[in-house]
Amino acid sequence: MRAIFIVISFIMVTGVMFAQGNLQFNQVVNYTINTPFGSGLSRPNETLVVTVPAGKVVKIESAHLSCQSNSSIYYIIGNSSSPTGHLVLNGAIIACFDNAARVHEGPIWLTAGTHTFFLQGFFNSSSQYRWNAFVSGIEFDVVP
C-alpha cells in the first residue's frame, strides 16, 4: 500500500513540475503601424518594437495591410498598378498586400520578450502614398 502511495505521489509531483500552466485573459491588444508618405520608388517603411512582459503571452489573431494616397483613397487590389506591401514579424512575412492579398493562416503566439514588426511598401506611382498595418491580438497571463 505504501509503494502505491509513493508511486502516485511521484506521478503527481512530476506532473506539476512539467505543467505548462493555464492562460487567463488579460486584455485585447491592437497595434497600428503607419509609414510616412512617399512617392515613386521610395519604398516607405516603418518598424514597431513590441515587448511582451514576463508571465504573459500574446495571441495575434489578425494582421491586415492597406495603401493610402494623400487624397485618402485606398487602392484596389488586382489592377495593373497595384501597390505591394509586406508586414514582417521577427523576420517572417505575416501579411502581404499585392494582386492577391495574403495573410498568415492561424494564430501567431508571441512569448515574453521583444518582437519586431517591419512594414514596407512599394507603389510604382508619382503620387504620394503611405502604408498602414493593423494587428489585433489577445494578451493572456500565464497562470501556473
C-alpha angles and dihedrals in degrees: 000000000000090000091055090050091051092049093048091047091050092051092049094048094048090046091055092046093055099038115126096215131237129277120236120192112250109166147323113260126204124186122193122192122187126181120215116260113275138168141217113350096345094117099210115214141178136190128212121190115203124192119205108203122237112274093029138090131195123217110206107213102177143005124189136177134205136179119221131191122214087260090060094249115145112217122238119242116238106037122116095257095048115153120239123218138167133200111204126192117195091337098314125103109241099171134021130190114200139102088320109031108219133188132187112271117235131009123309117219120213114199125206110296140056123322128183127215116196122191121192131169141182130198123174095221139106092225122097115260141161138197127239128196125191120194124183128190148148125247117214133190113230105230116194 
